[in-house]
Each structure stands twice: as C-alpha cells, then as structure tokens.
Amino acid sequence: MSDYNFSYSINNQTAPSPGSGQPPEDSALWSFTGVDLVDLSNRFTLLIDRVSGKRLLVQPEVAIVLTHCETFRTLRGHAEYLVGVLPQLGGQVEPILPTLAHIRDAGLMRSAEIVAKSLSEHIEAPPLAPLKIFIITCDRPKAVERLLASIENAPTISSPHSYCLIDDSRLETSSVENLALIDACNKRRRLTIDYFGITERNSLIEHLVTALPEQADAVRFLLQRDEWDGLPTYGISRSFALLLSVGARAVILDDDIVCEAIRSPLPNTGVQFGSVGSREAVFYSNHEDLAAHTRRLPDNPITLAARQLGMPLAGGLSSLLHGDLPVEALAGANGAFMRILTANSKIIKTQCGTWGDPGTGDGHWISSLDRDSTRRLLDSPAGVSATVEARTLWLGYTGSTLTKHGVMSQLTGYDATELLPPFFPAFRGEDQLFAYMLTTLHPDSLVLNNNWAVPHLPLEARGNRSLRGEIAEQGGMSLLTHWLGDSVDLSEGISPATRLARIAQSITELAQLSEKDLLNFGRVELAKTQSRQLAGYDQQLQDAHQHGSDTWLKYLQRGHEEILETLQREPSITELLGVAEKTLSEQEATTMLASVRRGGERFSHALRAWPDIWEAARDYQRRI
C-alpha cells in the first residue's frame, strides 16, 4: 500500500481543505467492529454494519486502515495508534481525525457508552448451582497434607458444596498416604472429602463404556492413563473433575497451593475488560521477602472463586461494582469480543493470580512483561537472573478483569451446568487448547480474572526453570490450537455440541494430511510462533534504553539472536512436537509422526463422542 491521504478518501464527501478546523475533541471510546467490507471495484469498498444495516462507500485504503480500529479507543487514540503501525500515513495524527469522525457520525463505530449501558441492564437470574471442589494430585502427599490443613483452617463456605481429591499418583505408596490423609481429615469432621483414586476412576470408566459401548475407544483415550505409556497425563484429572461436576459448578485446586486469598500488591484498578496480556507482575528476592509482603484477605479463596461463577454478566457486574459499569472499563477492550456480549452472557470460568511460583516451564516468559513489570524486575536488588530463579512473585490482574480467553490458574472455577469440552489427556499446552475450545463452544461467555491470588509454593526444587535454557519456542500442543485458528464462529443458534463437532472435523482434516503437508503445516506455524516471539524481543529491545540495565539488554540481545538463528534452519520433528528428545532416526521420526496422526484421529472421534459421555456422566452421578 503506497502513501496516501487518508482524510481525502471517503467517496462523495467534501474533503477538508488544508488548514480547515478539526472536529471537536471527542473523549468517548469507539470501536470499528461488526462491519462487513464488500469490495465493489478497485476504487470503492462498501461498509455494511451487521446490526443497523447502515452503509458507506469509501476508498479501499480507508477500509483497510479501519480494520486496525477494532479496539475501544478515543478517536485521537485511534489516530495515534494508526500512525504508529502504518508508516503509509506519514506520522501525522491531525489529518486522520476528520475521517474517523465521519465514520463515527455515519453510525459505523460502536459506542463504549452504549455497550456499557446494555451490559448493566437488570435481568432475573436463576439460582446458582451447587459447588463441587476438587483437589488434583500426583505423587505429592506432603503437598496434599499442607493443602488440607489450610482448607480446614480457612473460613467456612456457606453455599452447598462438596470436596473430592482426584488422585493420579503413579506410586502406590503415594496413593496409600493420600487415602490415609483423607481418612484422618474426615475423622476430624471439620470437612468431609471424597477420595477418587484408581478404583473409583475405573468404576466411572466402566459405567461410561457400558452405557456407550460404541464410544469405548473415546472414553479410554480421554480418561484411561494406561493409553499414554507413562507420559504425564495432566488433562485426565481435570476431565474427571468436569465429568463429576456435570450440572454443578466446579472449583479445581492444584495440590501445591495454600488455601488463602492474597491481596494484590498494586492499587486496585477496578472492573475492566482485557486480555491475557493485561497481567502484571511484582517480583520479590526470596521467600522471606515474599512472606514479608503478604497481605491476606479474610475470605476463603474458594468462596471468592465461586461468587460470580455461573452468573450472567449483568449479575456479576452488579456484585463487583457499586452502580453501573463505567465506560472507562472498556478502554482498550477488543471490539469483536465486546460486540457479542449481552447482559445474559455467562461468566463460565473464574481464575485468580499467583503468589509465589509463577508455574511456568522456564524463565523466558519475562520477555512479554509490560513496561512497569519490567521496571520492577530490574529494580530487584537480587538481580535479574537470581530474581527469576527465586520464583517468588505476584502475577495477575490489578482489577477484576473480564476476558475472552483464560490461561489456567492454580485455582480455577468452571460452570459445568453448560457443556464444557474435555482436556487433552497428556502433554503440556492442554490449558490453551481447552481455552480455545471453551470459547468456541460458548462464544458469548467470558472469563473473570480476580485480582487476588493464592500462594503457589511447590515443595520440589524448580531452579532448573531459569533463564539458562533455550529461548526459541518449540511446537507441541500449540500447533493444534493454531490449526483450529483464532476465528470463532459467532453466529447465534449453533449448539455447543455442533460447535464441538466442527472442531472434531477440523482435527480429522489435519490428521488426514499427507506427511509432506503435515510437516509443512508444522514448520510454517512454528515459524509464525517464533516470529511473533522475535517481534516481542524486538519491541523490548526498543524500550531497553529506558531501563538502563546492561543485564537486561544482553538477555534481550541473546534472545533475539537465538530466535533469529532458529528461524533460519529447518526444525526437527521433535522440535515440531515439542518433545524432549533432540535426535531421532528416520524410522523413529516416521513412527512418532504416525502416532501423532493416530492420536489426532482418536481425539477427533472423542470430541464427537463427548456430549454423550457428558450425559452418561450425569447419569453416573445420579446412581452414586
């Protein structure tokens, strides 16, 4: 696209003459979204609003520029953003404002004020479903013991609820210890906890296979640990928790947390709409420093996680706010996400922040920190590397933040009165895939990210999760998520089961690609992932001079060089799959690829079967 004068590009309008006055400054927030672009010729593009039907002819370059205006900003904010990302505009803000004002006045931009008012409309909401609380564990009885003690000492939960420990331990000694801990806890009678171990999971699997014999393979693929040859099966326990919660609400706790709610160390910014990128971090030098800054809330975190879980948006906002939703809460929000929300949109998932260990696989996540969080890291007296390796921080949102997607926290709530997707049984990245599928099944739902945190204090050493490892991202589960894509069908009237079947069909198509096309897809998508990672390091390098840290500058330069070097060579199959082995023979690589293909086909079949499995699990709960 060559240079052009954006302000002179609307058809059949009187163009502003040089030196003419600008429109009055508009402090309102606007988003260009929900508008279809129809190319009529090389000279014109027709803009059609999907709701009002209003139309406007513009030149093609105007339409292209407007697609960058989806986020809610002031008109000036849009203009400043546009000149920053589109060099063709010549860096001049003022000439763009009249055209943006014309688009607004033509009724083709969404008003944040109107959206905020519609989301706050009073509606009658049904009572919330009962609450089921799950602890998931695998060979960490000491952590279970600590967590149970903290739950017993936490404030009482007033709403109807139950507790269950889902034990995925491989060692028989761990299972014996866990069962003894549950028995001892029940004898103290402060709370009653059910135990769900190998016998109980086999009972549920047998019920599902008997009820759905034609879906036996799907059941075993999703729920039977023996299918995975000793691999870590992070997703199986979570899928069991969902199946045991059908018709209720579930809160799932990792075993290495403490049942306490910790205040954010940053000022509360109130309710806002945001994204995963809205999270901030505060770093502490060591556990003593972390403990010294701990400020506990008087509430039980399970109560807090469940408070808005399953509520319609209007009800959730009412419980979070004194009065209506302020327009400022939409500043920076994605217009496409906001467009599909209504007062009845359900808060289908809740999350919280982390106090202590961030839970990340290495330390390179710091490359995506915002400017303020980076400054706090660099100000740590222990230095960058030691502070990252200490894994003692707060990571979360400064206010109650509503998002489209949500990464999994160490204490997460799910509304299982709706059909929820299963977790992929094994490998890391299952949380990202689940988040995508959840949004696809319920595109008008949303995630509430609370601004408090729970202590995440693993008992095992995690010093190997540092800045010393390889920086360039590898493939794995993320490539499957990329195949499914970020575009969610927002059409109304499509059932969650139908949406899930469409995901299944897409995975079938991926699994049926030829080996050449499958590998090419993986190479291209991994290159795109690494190029986005490279862009992040580029942006941080541009800002590095403001921080004045030689250590930070050298780390960013190292990351940039490593990613750029990685992009220039062909990735191996193990890099595409994100597995630990670095070298495989040709025969081993072929065998692994065939295994992945079969896994994709079985997962696709399992997704098609999942709605039936969901209902069969509902029947199982009635019987026990």
N, C-alpha and C positions, 0 to 999 in steps of 0.2 A: 504494500500500500504506500503510494507516494505521498509527499507532503500535500496538505490541503487545508483550506479554511473551513473549519467545522461549522462556524456560525453562519456561513452563507449557503448551507447545503440543504435547507428544507424547501421542498417544492411549493411553488405558488404562494410564497410568503414574502413580505417586504423585508429585505435584508437590512440589518442595521448599518447605517453609514459610519465610516470611520469617525471616531470622536464622539459618537452619539452616547447618550447616558445609558448606564446599565440599569437593569430592573432592580427594584428594591431588594435589599438583602433578605434572604429567607432563612430563618433559623430552624424551620421544620425539617424533619427527616423524610427522605423519599427513596423509593426503590423502583427500578425499572425491571419488572418481572411479570410473568403471566401474559406476555405479549408475543404473538407469533409473527415471524418475519417471512413475508412472501415476496420473492424476487420477481418483479414484473418484466424487467429488462436490465440491460447494463446501466441504465440511467436512474431507475427507481426501485425502491423497496417499499412494500406496503406493510405498515404496522397495524396489527389487529389485536385489540385487547380481548382475552378469552372470556372475561366476565361481562363487561359492559358492551362489547362489540364495537367500541369506538375505533376509528381508523384514521391513519395519517400517512401521506406519501412523503418519503424522504429519500435522499440520495443514498446509495448503498453504503458509502463510508460512514454515514451517520448511524445507520443501523448497526454496523459492526462495532462502533465505539460504544453505543448504548448497551451492548451486551456486557460491558465491563461495569455497568452501573447497578448491578443486582443487590449489592449490599446497601443497607439503610444508612444514608449519609445526608448532610445538608447539600444543597446544590453546589455551594462552594467546595464542600468536601469532595463531592464527585469530580469537580473540575480539577482540583489539586491532585487527586488520585490519578485521573486520566493523563495529565501531562507528565506524571511520574512514570507511567507504564507504557505510554505511547509517544515515542520521540517524534512521530509524524505531526503531532500537534504543536511542535515548536516551543514547548515550555511556557506558553502564555495562558494564564488562567482566565483573565477577564473576557477575551473573545468567546469563550465557550459558554459562559453563563446565560446569555440571551437564548441560545438554542435549547439548553436544558430547561430554562423557564418555559419555553414554548411547548416542549414535550410534556412538561408538568401540566400546563394550562390546557392542553389537548386531552387531558384525562388519561394519559398513558403511563403515569407513575403512581405507585401506591403510596398512600399517606400513612406514616407510622402512627399518627394520632388516631386515625380511623381504625387501624388494625388493633391498637392497644385497647380502644374502647370496646371493640367487638369481642376481644378475648376476656374481658372482665364482666361480660353480661351474666347476670344471675341465672342459674339453672338449678333444677331439682336433681340431686344426685342420689343414687341408691346407696344403702349402707355398704361399708367396706367389707370385703370377705375376710374370713378368719386368717390368722397369720401362722405360718409354719417356718420354724427357724432350723437351719441345717448348719452343722459343722462338718467340713470335709477334711479328711486327713489321710496321710500315707506315711506310715512308719515314723511318726513323731509323737509318741505318747507323752514325753515331757512337755511338749508344747500344748497338747490336749489338756494335760493336768493344770497347767497355768491358766489356760483359757477358761476351763470350767470353774476354777476358783474365782476368776474375775467376774464371770457371769453370776455366780452365786452371791457375790458382794455388790453387784450392780443394782440400781433402783429397779423396783418391780415393774413389769409390763402389765398394764391394766387391760388391754384388749385381749380377746380369746386367742390363745396361741399354744403351740406345742414345740418341743425340741427333739432333734434327731441327729445322731452322729453317723455320718456315712464314712465307713472305714474301708479305704482302698489299699490297706497295708499289704506288702508282699511277704513280710516276715511274720510267722505265726506268733512269735514272742510279742511283737507289737500289737497284734490283734488281741492276744490274751491280756496284755496290760491295759489296752483301751477298754475292753469289756469290764475289767476289774474297776477301772476308774468310773465307768458309768454306774456300775452296781453300787459303789461307795457313795457316789453323788445322790443316787435315788434313795439310799438309806438315810441320808441326812435330811431328806424331804424339803429342802429349800426349792428344788425344782425337780421335775421328772423328765428324763431323757431316754428316748428310744435308741436302740442300737441297730444299725443296718450294716451288717457285715456280709461275708461271703455266703452264708446260709440264706440270709434274707434277700440278697440280690438274686441268687439262683431261684428262689421262690417266685420273685416278680418276673424274671425271665421266663420261667416255666409257664406262669399264667399267661403271659403275652403270646408265647409260642402256641399254647393250647388254644387260646382264643383266636389267633390269627395264624394258622399253620402255613398259609401261603406267604406270610411275611416273616417266616422264621429266620431267613438269612439277614433280613434288615434288622431284626431285633438283636441278633448276635453281633452283627457288625457294629451297631451303636453302643451296645451295653455289655458285651462279654469280653473280659480282659484277655482271655486266652487267645483271642483273634489277633493280638498285637505283639506276640513274640517277645514279651518282656519290656517293650517300649513304655515310656511314661504315658499313662492314659489320663491326662489332665481333664479331658472333657467328659469321661464316663460318669464320674461322681456328680458333676453338675447336671448332666442329663437325668440321672436318677433323681436328683433333688427336684427337678421340674416335674417329672412324672409322678412323684409322691405329693406334688402340690396342686395337681390339676383341680381347678375350681376354687383355689385359695390364692393367697399371696405368700411369696417365699422370700426370706432373707437368708442369704448364704454367707457364712463366715469362714475365712481361711483359718487354719488351726494355729498359725503363728502370730495372731494378733492378741491384743488385750481388750476386753470389753469395756472400754472407756471412750468418751467423746472429748476430743481436744479442740480447744478454740483455735481459730486461725491466728497466727501472729501478726497478720496485716489487718488494717482497718476494713470493716465490712462495707462493701460497695453496693449492697442491696441486691434485689432481684434483677437479673439480666438474662438476655438471650445471647448465647455464644457458641463456642466450638471447643474441641479438644485443645486447640492452640491457645485458648484463653487461660490455661492453667499457669500458675506462677509457683516459684519455689523460694524457700528461705533455708539457708544452709547453716549447720552447726558443726563445730570442730570435732566433737566426740560425743559419746553417750552422756557424759557428765554435763556438758554444755546443753545438750538436748533436754535433759531432765530439769535443768535449772530454768528453762524457758517454758516448761509445760504448764498450761492453764486448762484445767479440766472443767467441763460443763457438768452441771448437776444431773443431767438427763442420761438415761440409758441409750447408747447409740442405736440399739435395735429399735427402740421406740421412735427415735428420730428418723431412722431409715424408712420406717413403715408409715409415718404420719401422713404423707401425701401420696404414698404408693397406691395406685389404682384409682386415684381421684381424677375427675375431669379437670382440665386445665383451669377453668374458672374457679373451681373449689380449691385447687392447690394454691392458686394465686391469692385467694382470699385468706387462706391460712398463713401465708407468708408475708402478707402486706397489711398495712393499715390504710385502707382505701383502695382506689382503683390502680391498675397498672400504670406507672409513669411512662410517658413517651420515651424518656431517656433510656429505658430498659432495652429498647430496640436498636440503639445506636450500634452500628457495626454488625447487626444480625443479617443473616442470609435471607434475601427476599423470597427465594423459591421455597425455603423451609417455612417461613412465616406465612406464605400465601395459602398453604394447605391446612393451617391450624385453625381450629374453632374453639369456642368456649367448651365444647364437649370432647376435645382431643384428650386422650388419656395419658396420664403420667404412668408409663408402663414399666419404667425401670428407675431405680434410685441408686446413687453412688455417693461416696464420700472421699475425702482427701486422705493422704498418708502422713503419718507422724513416725519418722524413723527411717526404715529401709524403703527405698522407692520401688522395689520389686522388679527392677529392670535387669535384663540379662548381662549388660555391661554398663560402662560409664559414659558411652558416647551420646546418650540422649541429651546431654548438656548442650550439644551443638544447636538444639532447637529452642533454647531458652530465650525468653523475651529480654529486652534490654535491662530492665530493672532487676530481674532474677540473675542475669549475668553479672551485673554490678555487685550483687550480694555475694555471689560465689567468689568473685575476685577479691572482695574485701575480707574474706575469711583469713584470720591470722595463721591458719594451718597450711595455707597454700592450696592451689587448685587440685593437684593430684591427691594429696592427703585428705582433703575435704571430700572429694568424690569417693575415695576408697573407704572413708569412715561410714558412708551410707547412713547419715543422721541428718534428716531434713524434714521440712514440711513441704508437701507438694499437693496443690489443689487449687480451688477457686476462691477468690476473695469475697464472693457473694453467692447466694443461691442462684445457680446458673442452669438454664434450660437449654438443652442441646438436641440435635437430631440424632447423633450417634453418641455412644459412650464406651470408653475403654473400661475394662473390668477393674473394680476396686477390691480391696481386701474384705469389704463388707458391702454386699450388693443386694438390692431388692428387685424382685420380678413379680409382675402381676400375672399369675397363671390362671386367672379367670378367662384370659384370652389364649388362643392357640399360640404357643411360643415354639420357635424352631429348636432342634436338638443342637448340642455342641458336637463338633467333630471329635471323635473319641481320643485321638492321640496327637502328639506334636504340639509345639508352641504356635501361637497365632490363632488359636481356636476362638479367642475372645473377639478378635477383629472380624472373623468370618461370621460369628454369631451376631455381632452388632449390625453387620450389613444385612443379614437375613431378617433380623428383627425389624429393621426399618423397612425392608421390602414387604414383609407381611403386614405391617401396620404403619403405612407411610404418614398418617396424620397423628401418630403417637409421638411422645417425646420423653427425654431422659432428664431427670432432676439430679443435678450435681450439688450436693450440700457443701457448705463452706467449712464444716467441722471435719475432723479427721479421727481415725483410730490409730493407736500405736501398732505399728508393724515391726516386730522385734524378733526376727528369726534367731533360733538358738545355734544354728550351724554357722560356721565362718563363711563369709562371702567376699573375702578380699580379692578373689580372682576376677570379680566383676568390676574391673577397673578401666583405666584409660589406655592400658598397655596392649590390649587386644587389637585385632584387625578392625578397621573403621568402616570400610565399604560394606554396605548391606548385602546379604545373600537372599536367595529366594525362599522357597518353602510355602507355607500356607497362604502367605500374602499374594502369591501369584494366582491362586484360585480366586481370591477375593477380587483381584484386578480383572480376571476373566469375566466375572459376573458384572463388573462395572459399577460405577458410581451413580448411574442414572436409574432411579427408581420410578416405576410406573405409578403416576399419581392419580390415575383415573379412578373415579369413585365406582362403587358397586362390585368390585372384584373381590371375591372372598379370600381370606388368608390361605386357605387350602389350595386355591387356584394359583395364587402367587407363589406358593411353595413348589407346586408342580412345575411352574415356569422356571424356577431356579434349578430344579432337578433336570429339566430338559436341557438347559444351558450347560450343565455339568456333563450330561451324556454327550453332547456335541463336542465338548473339549476332549473327553476320553476317547472319542472315535476319530480324532485327528490322526493323520499318518504320523509316524515317528518324526519325519522331517518337519512337518508343520507344527507338531507339538513342541519340539525343541526350539524351533524358530520363535514360536509364541513366547516360550520361557525366556529366551535370550533378549527379545525386544522388551518385554515387560520388566525384566530385571534391569536392563539398561535405562528404562524410563525411571524406575525407582532410584537407581544410583544417580541419575542426572538431577532428580529433584533433591536428593541428598547433597549433591555437589552445589546446587543453587543455594541451599541453606548455608553451606560453609562460605560460599561467595558473599552472601549477604552479611554474615557475621564478620568476615574479613573487612568489608567496607566500613563496618561500625567499630572495628577493633581499635582504631586510633583514639577513639573517645575514651577508652578504658585505660590506656597507658600501661598495659600489662604485657611484658615480653613473653611470659609463660603462656598466656592465652593466645598471643599472636603466633607463637611457634606451634602450638597444638592445632590451631586452625589451618596453618600452612601445611602441616603434616597431613591433616585430614583431606585437604584439597588435593594434595599430590597423590595420596594413596587412592582416592576415589577416581581421579582422572586416569591414573595408571591402570586401574582395574577396568575402567570403561574401554580401554584400548586393546584388551585381549579377550579372547573368547572364553566364556565361563564354562567350567566343567559341569557335568550332570550333578555332581554332589553340591556344587555351589547353587545350581538352579533349584535343587530340592532342599537346600539349607540343612544338610546332614553333616555330621562331624567328620566323616572320612574324607580325606583330601585326594586320595588316588584310588582308582578302581580300574580293573582290567576291562577291556571292551565287553567281555562276556558278562562281567558283574554289572556294568553300567546298563547293558541291554536288559538284564534280568530285573534290575531296580526300576527301570522305566516301565517295563511290563507290569510290575507290581503296582506302580502308581496308577497306571491306566485301569487295572482291575479295581483298585481302591476307589477310583473316581466313579466307575460304573456301579459299584456296590453302594457308594454314598448316594448317588442319584436315585437308585431304587429305594434306599432307606428314607430319603426325603419324601418320595411319593407315598410311602407306607406310613409316615409319621402321624398324619391325622388319625388314622385308625389305631395306631399304637397309643396315641394320646387318649382316645376314648376308652380303649381297653384298660389303660392305667386308672382312669376314673372309676371303672367298674371294680378294679382290684381294691381300691381304697374303700369301696362300699363293703367289701367282703371281710376286710381285716379289722 
